[in-house]
């Protein structure tokens, strides 16, 4: 269950960054020297770790690769 919550949280964080970039584009659209920015996403690799408390997955989800 916590793994799916972690994956959902990474999606929300990536969406938040994309909305920030879109907001900046709209705010600066009528300024001199305006340069639009794009958001590029990347899938995070999945890795399974086993330790003292059991198995855990890390690195699942999505992230912002570049703006």
Backbone as XML, in Angstrom:
<?xml version="1.0"?>
<chain id="A" units="angstrom">
  <residue number="1" name="UNK">
    <atom name="N" x="0.815" y="-1.194" z="0.000"/>
    <atom name="CA" x="0.000" y="0.000" z="0.000"/>
    <atom name="C" x="0.856" y="1.254" z="0.000"/>
  </residue>
  <residue number="2" name="UNK">
    <atom name="N" x="1.897" y="1.268" z="0.807"/>
    <atom name="CA" x="2.733" y="2.465" z="0.865"/>
    <atom name="C" x="3.459" y="2.703" z="-0.447"/>
  </residue>
  <residue number="3" name="UNK">
    <atom name="N" x="3.726" y="1.639" z="-1.188"/>
    <atom name="CA" x="4.390" y="1.799" z="-2.478"/>
    <atom name="C" x="3.503" y="2.571" z="-3.449"/>
  </residue>
  <residue number="4" name="UNK">
    <atom name="N" x="2.225" y="2.242" z="-3.482"/>
    <atom name="CA" x="1.325" y="2.950" z="-4.398"/>
    <atom name="C" x="1.134" y="4.398" z="-3.966"/>
  </residue>
  <residue number="5" name="UNK">
    <atom name="N" x="1.141" y="4.669" z="-2.676"/>
    <atom name="CA" x="1.062" y="6.056" z="-2.202"/>
    <atom name="C" x="2.311" y="6.839" z="-2.602"/>
  </residue>
  <residue number="6" name="UNK">
    <atom name="N" x="3.468" y="6.199" z="-2.538"/>
    <atom name="CA" x="4.720" y="6.846" z="-2.934"/>
    <atom name="C" x="4.702" y="7.171" z="-4.424"/>
  </residue>
  <residue number="7" name="UNK">
    <atom name="N" x="4.217" y="6.248" z="-5.234"/>
    <atom name="CA" x="4.142" y="6.475" z="-6.679"/>
    <atom name="C" x="3.184" y="7.624" z="-6.981"/>
  </residue>
  <residue number="8" name="UNK">
    <atom name="N" x="2.044" y="7.653" z="-6.305"/>
    <atom name="CA" x="1.090" y="8.743" z="-6.496"/>
    <atom name="C" x="1.658" y="10.089" z="-6.086"/>
  </residue>
  <residue number="9" name="UNK">
    <atom name="N" x="2.428" y="10.099" z="-5.018"/>
    <atom name="CA" x="3.041" y="11.346" z="-4.546"/>
    <atom name="C" x="4.049" y="11.883" z="-5.552"/>
  </residue>
  <residue number="10" name="UNK">
    <atom name="N" x="4.813" y="11.005" z="-6.188"/>
    <atom name="CA" x="5.771" y="11.478" z="-7.197"/>
    <atom name="C" x="5.042" y="12.080" z="-8.387"/>
  </residue>
  <residue number="11" name="UNK">
    <atom name="N" x="3.891" y="11.512" z="-8.750"/>
    <atom name="CA" x="3.092" y="12.080" z="-9.841"/>
    <atom name="C" x="2.550" y="13.453" z="-9.498"/>
  </residue>
  <residue number="12" name="UNK">
    <atom name="N" x="2.101" y="13.616" z="-8.261"/>
    <atom name="CA" x="1.601" y="14.923" z="-7.835"/>
    <atom name="C" x="2.710" y="15.962" z="-7.804"/>
  </residue>
  <residue number="13" name="UNK">
    <atom name="N" x="3.887" y="15.580" z="-7.351"/>
    <atom name="CA" x="5.018" y="16.521" z="-7.318"/>
    <atom name="C" x="5.430" y="16.928" z="-8.734"/>
  </residue>
  <residue number="14" name="UNK">
    <atom name="N" x="5.417" y="15.980" z="-9.675"/>
    <atom name="CA" x="5.767" y="16.302" z="-11.058"/>
    <atom name="C" x="4.705" y="17.209" z="-11.682"/>
  </residue>
  <residue number="15" name="UNK">
    <atom name="N" x="3.434" y="16.951" z="-11.380"/>
    <atom name="CA" x="2.358" y="17.806" z="-11.895"/>
    <atom name="C" x="2.452" y="19.213" z="-11.330"/>
  </residue>
  <residue number="16" name="UNK">
    <atom name="N" x="2.837" y="19.314" z="-10.050"/>
    <atom name="CA" x="3.006" y="20.626" z="-9.432"/>
    <atom name="C" x="4.086" y="21.430" z="-10.149"/>
  </residue>
  <residue number="17" name="UNK">
    <atom name="N" x="5.192" y="20.793" z="-10.491"/>
    <atom name="CA" x="6.278" y="21.480" z="-11.199"/>
    <atom name="C" x="5.823" y="21.914" z="-12.589"/>
  </residue>
  <residue number="18" name="UNK">
    <atom name="N" x="5.049" y="21.048" z="-13.271"/>
    <atom name="CA" x="4.559" y="21.406" z="-14.599"/>
    <atom name="C" x="3.610" y="22.594" z="-14.525"/>
  </residue>
  <residue number="19" name="UNK">
    <atom name="N" x="2.737" y="22.633" z="-13.534"/>
    <atom name="CA" x="1.823" y="23.771" z="-13.374"/>
    <atom name="C" x="2.592" y="25.051" z="-13.066"/>
  </residue>
  <residue number="20" name="UNK">
    <atom name="N" x="3.683" y="24.947" z="-12.327"/>
    <atom name="CA" x="4.532" y="26.103" z="-12.038"/>
    <atom name="C" x="5.137" y="26.656" z="-13.324"/>
  </residue>
  <residue number="21" name="UNK">
    <atom name="N" x="5.617" y="25.768" z="-14.183"/>
    <atom name="CA" x="6.215" y="26.194" z="-15.455"/>
    <atom name="C" x="5.156" y="26.834" z="-16.349"/>
  </residue>
  <residue number="22" name="UNK">
    <atom name="N" x="3.965" y="26.250" z="-16.398"/>
    <atom name="CA" x="2.882" y="26.820" z="-17.210"/>
    <atom name="C" x="2.489" y="28.202" z="-16.686"/>
  </residue>
  <residue number="23" name="UNK">
    <atom name="N" x="2.415" y="28.334" z="-15.362"/>
    <atom name="CA" x="2.097" y="29.633" z="-14.774"/>
    <atom name="C" x="3.130" y="30.687" z="-15.100"/>
  </residue>
  <residue number="24" name="UNK">
    <atom name="N" x="4.389" y="30.318" z="-15.071"/>
    <atom name="CA" x="5.451" y="31.263" z="-15.437"/>
    <atom name="C" x="5.361" y="31.643" z="-16.907"/>
  </residue>
  <residue number="25" name="UNK">
    <atom name="N" x="5.040" y="30.686" z="-17.762"/>
    <atom name="CA" x="4.881" y="30.986" z="-19.185"/>
    <atom name="C" x="3.750" y="31.980" z="-19.411"/>
  </residue>
  <residue number="26" name="UNK">
    <atom name="N" x="2.624" y="31.776" z="-18.729"/>
    <atom name="CA" x="1.484" y="32.682" z="-18.892"/>
    <atom name="C" x="1.778" y="34.072" z="-18.330"/>
  </residue>
  <residue number="27" name="UNK">
    <atom name="N" x="2.479" y="34.127" z="-17.199"/>
    <atom name="CA" x="2.775" y="35.415" z="-16.574"/>
    <atom name="C" x="3.741" y="36.251" z="-17.407"/>
  </residue>
  <residue number="28" name="UNK">
    <atom name="N" x="4.613" y="35.593" z="-18.136"/>
    <atom name="CA" x="5.646" y="36.308" z="-18.890"/>
    <atom name="C" x="5.375" y="36.354" z="-20.390"/>
  </residue>
  <residue number="29" name="UNK">
    <atom name="N" x="4.192" y="35.980" z="-20.824"/>
    <atom name="CA" x="3.897" y="35.873" z="-22.257"/>
    <atom name="C" x="4.005" y="37.205" z="-22.987"/>
  </residue>
  <residue number="30" name="UNK">
    <atom name="N" x="3.665" y="38.302" z="-22.340"/>
    <atom name="CA" x="3.667" y="39.601" z="-23.014"/>
    <atom name="C" x="4.900" y="40.439" z="-22.694"/>
  </residue>
  <residue number="31" name="UNK">
    <atom name="N" x="5.928" y="39.841" z="-22.146"/>
    <atom name="CA" x="7.134" y="40.591" z="-21.825"/>
    <atom name="C" x="8.128" y="40.526" z="-22.975"/>
  </residue>
  <residue number="32" name="UNK">
    <atom name="N" x="9.024" y="41.497" z="-23.013"/>
    <atom name="CA" x="10.049" y="41.538" z="-24.048"/>
    <atom name="C" x="11.064" y="40.425" z="-23.773"/>
  </residue>
  <residue number="33" name="UNK">
    <atom name="N" x="11.419" y="39.688" z="-24.791"/>
    <atom name="CA" x="12.401" y="38.624" z="-24.642"/>
    <atom name="C" x="11.828" y="37.371" z="-24.006"/>
  </residue>
  <residue number="34" name="UNK">
    <atom name="N" x="10.525" y="37.145" z="-24.151"/>
    <atom name="CA" x="9.871" y="35.987" z="-23.556"/>
    <atom name="C" x="10.415" y="34.693" z="-24.151"/>
  </residue>
  <residue number="35" name="UNK">
    <atom name="N" x="10.759" y="33.761" z="-23.283"/>
    <atom name="CA" x="11.198" y="32.430" z="-23.710"/>
    <atom name="C" x="10.329" y="31.410" z="-22.991"/>
  </residue>
  <residue number="36" name="UNK">
    <atom name="N" x="9.592" y="30.625" z="-23.757"/>
    <atom name="CA" x="8.721" y="29.608" z="-23.173"/>
    <atom name="C" x="9.563" y="28.447" z="-22.654"/>
  </residue>
  <residue number="37" name="UNK">
    <atom name="N" x="9.119" y="27.853" z="-21.575"/>
    <atom name="CA" x="9.791" y="26.694" z="-20.999"/>
    <atom name="C" x="8.902" y="25.472" z="-21.159"/>
  </residue>
  <residue number="38" name="UNK">
    <atom name="N" x="9.513" y="24.321" z="-21.303"/>
    <atom name="CA" x="8.811" y="23.046" z="-21.380"/>
    <atom name="C" x="9.245" y="22.175" z="-20.216"/>
  </residue>
  <residue number="39" name="UNK">
    <atom name="N" x="8.369" y="21.278" z="-19.812"/>
    <atom name="CA" x="8.685" y="20.338" z="-18.749"/>
    <atom name="C" x="8.838" y="18.959" z="-19.348"/>
  </residue>
  <residue number="40" name="UNK">
    <atom name="N" x="9.926" y="18.288" z="-19.044"/>
    <atom name="CA" x="10.176" y="16.939" z="-19.532"/>
    <atom name="C" x="10.177" y="15.975" z="-18.350"/>
  </residue>
  <residue number="41" name="UNK">
    <atom name="N" x="9.422" y="14.894" z="-18.503"/>
    <atom name="CA" x="9.292" y="13.920" z="-17.437"/>
    <atom name="C" x="10.105" y="12.678" z="-17.752"/>
  </residue>
  <residue number="42" name="UNK">
    <atom name="N" x="10.477" y="11.946" z="-16.702"/>
    <atom name="CA" x="11.207" y="10.693" z="-16.858"/>
    <atom name="C" x="10.693" y="9.694" z="-15.835"/>
  </residue>
  <residue number="43" name="UNK">
    <atom name="N" x="10.634" y="8.456" z="-16.247"/>
    <atom name="CA" x="10.247" y="7.395" z="-15.325"/>
    <atom name="C" x="11.413" y="7.072" z="-14.413"/>
  </residue>
  <residue number="44" name="UNK">
    <atom name="N" x="11.097" y="6.872" z="-13.158"/>
    <atom name="CA" x="12.141" y="6.473" z="-12.219"/>
    <atom name="C" x="12.281" y="4.957" z="-12.276"/>
  </residue>
  <residue number="45" name="UNK">
    <atom name="N" x="13.493" y="4.499" z="-12.150"/>
    <atom name="CA" x="13.735" y="3.066" z="-12.178"/>
    <atom name="C" x="13.277" y="2.432" z="-10.877"/>
  </residue>
  <residue number="46" name="UNK">
    <atom name="N" x="12.843" y="1.198" z="-10.976"/>
    <atom name="CA" x="12.388" y="0.474" z="-9.805"/>
    <atom name="C" x="13.492" y="-0.440" z="-9.298"/>
  </residue>
  <residue number="47" name="UNK">
    <atom name="N" x="13.681" y="-0.434" z="-8.003"/>
    <atom name="CA" x="14.685" y="-1.295" z="-7.394"/>
    <atom name="C" x="14.083" y="-1.871" z="-6.126"/>
  </residue>
  <residue number="48" name="UNK">
    <atom name="N" x="14.252" y="-3.142" z="-5.941"/>
    <atom name="CA" x="13.711" y="-3.797" z="-4.764"/>
    <atom name="C" x="14.833" y="-4.032" z="-3.767"/>
  </residue>
  <residue number="49" name="UNK">
    <atom name="N" x="14.614" y="-3.624" z="-2.531"/>
    <atom name="CA" x="15.591" y="-3.812" z="-1.469"/>
    <atom name="C" x="15.016" y="-4.731" z="-0.407"/>
  </residue>
  <residue number="50" name="UNK">
    <atom name="N" x="15.834" y="-5.596" z="0.096"/>
    <atom name="CA" x="15.392" y="-6.409" z="1.227"/>
    <atom name="C" x="16.288" y="-6.079" z="2.406"/>
  </residue>
  <residue number="51" name="UNK">
    <atom name="N" x="15.681" y="-5.921" z="3.548"/>
    <atom name="CA" x="16.448" y="-5.541" z="4.729"/>
    <atom name="C" x="15.837" y="-6.126" z="5.978"/>
  </residue>
  <residue number="52" name="UNK">
    <atom name="N" x="16.128" y="-5.500" z="7.092"/>
    <atom name="CA" x="15.679" y="-6.003" z="8.372"/>
    <atom name="C" x="14.176" y="-6.058" z="8.522"/>
  </residue>
  <residue number="53" name="UNK">
    <atom name="N" x="13.453" y="-5.079" z="7.991"/>
    <atom name="CA" x="12.005" y="-5.022" z="8.149"/>
    <atom name="C" x="11.239" y="-5.703" z="7.039"/>
  </residue>
  <residue number="54" name="UNK">
    <atom name="N" x="11.906" y="-6.289" z="6.077"/>
    <atom name="CA" x="11.247" y="-6.915" z="4.939"/>
    <atom name="C" x="11.663" y="-6.239" z="3.645"/>
  </residue>
  <residue number="55" name="UNK">
    <atom name="N" x="10.955" y="-6.563" z="2.581"/>
    <atom name="CA" x="11.281" y="-6.020" z="1.266"/>
    <atom name="C" x="10.650" y="-4.644" z="1.092"/>
  </residue>
  <residue number="56" name="UNK">
    <atom name="N" x="11.335" y="-3.767" z="0.396"/>
    <atom name="CA" x="10.831" y="-2.429" z="0.109"/>
    <atom name="C" x="11.204" y="-2.062" z="-1.316"/>
  </residue>
  <residue number="57" name="UNK">
    <atom name="N" x="10.329" y="-1.337" z="-1.981"/>
    <atom name="CA" x="10.607" y="-0.866" z="-3.334"/>
    <atom name="C" x="10.956" y="0.607" z="-3.283"/>
  </residue>
  <residue number="58" name="UNK">
    <atom name="N" x="11.985" y="0.991" z="-3.980"/>
    <atom name="CA" x="12.376" y="2.391" z="-4.070"/>
    <atom name="C" x="12.516" y="2.778" z="-5.528"/>
  </residue>
  <residue number="59" name="UNK">
    <atom name="N" x="12.330" y="4.045" z="-5.795"/>
    <atom name="CA" x="12.578" y="4.555" z="-7.132"/>
    <atom name="C" x="11.462" y="4.358" z="-8.118"/>
  </residue>
  <residue number="60" name="UNK">
    <atom name="N" x="10.260" y="4.094" z="-7.664"/>
    <atom name="CA" x="9.148" y="3.950" z="-8.591"/>
    <atom name="C" x="8.441" y="5.285" z="-8.728"/>
  </residue>
  <residue number="61" name="UNK">
    <atom name="N" x="7.889" y="5.525" z="-9.890"/>
    <atom name="CA" x="7.127" y="6.744" z="-10.097"/>
    <atom name="C" x="7.656" y="7.548" z="-11.254"/>
  </residue>
  <residue number="62" name="UNK">
    <atom name="N" x="7.424" y="8.842" z="-11.181"/>
    <atom name="CA" x="7.817" y="9.767" z="-12.239"/>
    <atom name="C" x="8.547" y="10.946" z="-11.615"/>
  </residue>
  <residue number="63" name="UNK">
    <atom name="N" x="9.412" y="11.543" z="-12.384"/>
    <atom name="CA" x="10.133" y="12.722" z="-11.925"/>
    <atom name="C" x="10.308" y="13.710" z="-13.064"/>
  </residue>
  <residue number="64" name="UNK">
    <atom name="N" x="10.657" y="14.923" z="-12.737"/>
    <atom name="CA" x="10.908" y="15.939" z="-13.756"/>
    <atom name="C" x="12.368" y="15.813" z="-14.168"/>
  </residue>
  <residue number="65" name="UNK">
    <atom name="N" x="12.579" y="15.524" z="-15.455"/>
    <atom name="CA" x="13.936" y="15.334" z="-15.969"/>
    <atom name="C" x="14.593" y="16.680" z="-16.264"/>
  </residue>
  <residue number="66" name="UNK">
    <atom name="N" x="13.843" y="17.599" z="-16.841"/>
    <atom name="CA" x="14.419" y="18.899" z="-17.196"/>
    <atom name="C" x="13.300" y="19.901" z="-17.416"/>
  </residue>
  <residue number="67" name="UNK">
    <atom name="N" x="13.644" y="21.179" z="-17.263"/>
    <atom name="CA" x="12.734" y="22.279" z="-17.578"/>
    <atom name="C" x="13.413" y="23.130" z="-18.607"/>
  </residue>
</chain>
